[in-house]
């Protein structure tokens, strides 16, 4: 099973929604919309859970993503 990380490449605020989308295999925009709608209707509970998640879920390591260094002459 894949480990949950905050995304480095698909990040708007902290990368948590992008990381959840990668982990679940879903579209990050759909996750972000669901979080925003849920935060509006939960009287701040989802926003609090989001903030706690940002503190607990680690940022993806650099080696987790393929990185090609730029071409040098």
Secondary structure, DSSP 4 states (H G I P E B T S, - for coil): -PPP-B-SSS-SSSSHHHHHHHHHTS-HHHHHHHHHHHHHHTTTHHHHHHHHHHHHSPBPPGGGS---PPP--
